[in-house]
Amino acid sequence: MPELNGLEVTLRVRKMCPQIEVLVLTVQDSERVMRQVLEAGARGYMLKSDAGSELLTAVDAVRRHRSFLSSQVSRMLRGSSPMAVRNDVPPKEPLSPRERQILQLLAEGNNTKEIATVLNITVKIVETHRSNIMRKLDLHHITDLVRYAIRNQVVQI
């Protein structure tokens, strides 16, 4: 998805239409991403590699308001502690949905003006968000921000 990631979509769908169930179908096999998406309200999470054998079962479970984790996801989450974070230390203060969106766009190579245009906000607002993101993550250079986004699978390379 070019402008939003699965976490952002889940947050928005659950906020705007809480009666809609969300099943995430992804290549993201990061425990951290899985936990974030599930905590955001997704009813199910499955890897694309499991879709051939489990997609119909997943859709049926979510349609019936039941949780679903593909077999590979279940194994990964079962083998870790509830607070496990595989890739990096989480920020002391959680990023807001807008900050996560801007982080994703920055890491995808967009400059401040491009982000402002895409999000229909001012350049100054983008700069403020970028500053807040860097403060919360204790990062000092845009390259550190991009590395963080890659390590935490905010974007894929």
C-alpha positions as CSV (number, residue, x, y, z in Angstrom):
1,M,0.0,0.0,0.0
2,P,1.7,3.2,-1.1
3,E,0.5,5.6,1.6
4,L,-0.5,3.5,4.6
5,N,0.7,0.3,6.1
6,G,-1.4,-2.5,7.5
7,L,-1.3,-1.1,11.0
8,E,-2.6,2.3,9.9
9,V,-5.3,0.8,7.8
10,T,-6.4,-1.4,10.8
11,L,-6.4,1.6,13.1
12,R,-8.5,3.6,10.7
13,V,-11.0,0.9,9.8
14,R,-11.5,0.0,13.5
15,K,-12.0,3.6,14.4
16,M,-14.3,4.5,11.5
17,C,-16.3,1.2,11.3
18,P,-15.8,-0.8,14.5
19,Q,-18.2,-3.4,13.4
20,I,-16.0,-4.4,10.4
21,E,-13.6,-7.2,11.1
22,V,-10.0,-6.9,9.8
23,L,-8.0,-9.8,8.5
24,V,-4.4,-8.9,7.6
25,L,-2.8,-10.8,4.8
26,T,0.9,-9.8,4.6
27,V,4.5,-10.8,4.1
28,Q,5.4,-9.1,7.4
29,D,6.7,-11.8,9.7
30,S,7.9,-9.5,12.4
31,E,6.6,-10.4,15.9
32,R,6.5,-6.8,16.7
33,V,4.4,-5.9,13.7
34,M,2.0,-8.8,14.4
35,R,1.5,-7.7,17.9
36,Q,0.9,-4.1,17.0
37,V,-1.7,-5.0,14.3
38,L,-3.5,-7.4,16.6
39,E,-3.5,-4.8,19.4
40,A,-4.9,-2.3,17.0
41,G,-7.9,-4.5,16.5
42,A,-7.3,-6.8,13.7
43,R,-9.3,-10.0,14.1
44,G,-6.8,-12.1,12.1
45,Y,-3.3,-12.1,10.8
46,M,-1.8,-14.4,8.2
47,L,1.2,-14.6,6.1
48,K,0.8,-14.7,2.3
49,S,2.9,-17.9,2.4
50,D,0.0,-19.6,4.3
51,A,-2.7,-18.2,2.1
52,G,-2.9,-21.1,-0.2
53,S,-3.9,-23.6,2.5
54,E,-5.5,-21.3,5.1
55,L,-7.2,-18.3,3.4
56,L,-10.7,-19.7,3.2
57,T,-10.5,-20.8,6.8
58,A,-9.3,-17.4,7.9
59,V,-12.0,-15.5,6.1
60,D,-14.7,-17.8,7.5
61,A,-13.3,-17.4,11.1
62,V,-13.2,-13.6,10.8
63,R,-16.6,-13.5,9.2
64,R,-17.9,-15.4,12.3
65,H,-16.2,-12.8,14.6
66,R,-13.6,-15.3,15.6
67,S,-9.9,-14.7,15.8
68,F,-7.5,-16.3,13.3
69,L,-3.8,-16.6,13.2
70,S,-2.2,-18.7,10.5
71,S,-0.2,-21.7,11.6
72,Q,3.2,-20.0,11.0
73,V,2.1,-16.8,12.9
74,S,0.8,-18.9,15.8
75,R,4.1,-20.7,16.1
76,M,6.0,-17.5,16.0
77,L,3.9,-15.8,18.7
78,R,3.7,-18.9,20.9
79,G,7.5,-19.1,20.9
80,S,8.0,-15.6,22.3
81,S,7.2,-13.7,25.5
82,P,4.2,-11.3,25.3
83,M,6.5,-8.3,25.2
84,A,9.0,-9.7,22.8
85,V,10.4,-7.2,20.3
86,R,12.7,-8.8,17.7
87,N,14.1,-5.8,15.8
88,D,14.5,-2.8,17.9
89,V,13.7,-1.0,21.1
90,P,10.2,0.6,21.0
91,P,10.0,4.3,21.5
92,K,9.5,5.6,25.0
93,E,6.4,7.5,23.8
94,P,4.3,5.8,21.1
95,L,4.2,7.4,17.7
96,S,0.8,8.8,16.8
97,P,-0.9,7.5,13.7
98,R,0.1,10.6,11.7
99,E,3.7,10.2,12.9
100,R,3.8,6.6,11.8
101,Q,2.4,7.6,8.4
102,I,5.1,10.3,8.0
103,L,7.8,7.9,9.2
104,Q,6.7,5.5,6.5
105,L,6.6,8.2,3.8
106,L,10.1,9.5,4.8
107,A,11.5,6.0,4.8
108,E,10.1,5.4,1.4
109,G,12.2,8.3,0.1
110,N,9.7,11.1,0.0
111,N,10.9,14.6,0.9
112,T,9.1,17.0,3.2
113,K,7.3,18.9,0.4
114,E,6.2,15.6,-1.3
115,I,4.8,14.4,2.1
116,A,3.0,17.7,2.6
117,T,1.4,17.4,-0.8
118,V,0.4,13.7,-0.4
119,L,-1.1,14.3,3.1
120,N,-2.6,17.7,2.2
121,I,-0.8,19.5,5.1
122,T,1.8,22.2,5.3
123,V,5.6,21.7,5.0
124,K,5.9,23.1,8.5
125,I,3.5,20.5,10.0
126,V,5.5,17.7,8.3
127,E,8.8,19.2,9.8
128,T,7.2,19.3,13.2
129,H,6.1,15.7,13.0
130,R,9.5,14.6,11.8
131,S,11.1,16.4,14.7
132,N,8.7,14.8,17.1
133,I,9.4,11.3,15.6
134,M,13.1,11.8,15.9
135,R,12.8,13.0,19.5
136,K,10.6,10.1,20.5
137,L,12.9,7.5,18.8
138,D,16.0,9.3,20.1
139,L,17.4,9.5,16.5
140,H,19.5,12.4,15.1
141,H,19.8,11.9,11.4
142,I,17.3,11.0,8.7
143,T,19.4,8.0,7.8
144,D,18.9,6.7,11.4
145,L,15.2,7.2,10.9
146,V,15.3,5.1,7.6
147,R,17.3,2.4,9.3
148,Y,14.8,2.3,12.2
149,A,11.9,2.0,9.7
150,I,13.6,-0.8,7.8
151,R,14.5,-2.8,11.0
152,N,11.0,-2.4,12.3
153,Q,9.4,-3.3,8.9
154,V,7.6,0.0,8.6
155,V,8.8,-0.2,5.0
156,Q,10.2,-3.1,3.0
157,I,13.4,-3.0,1.0
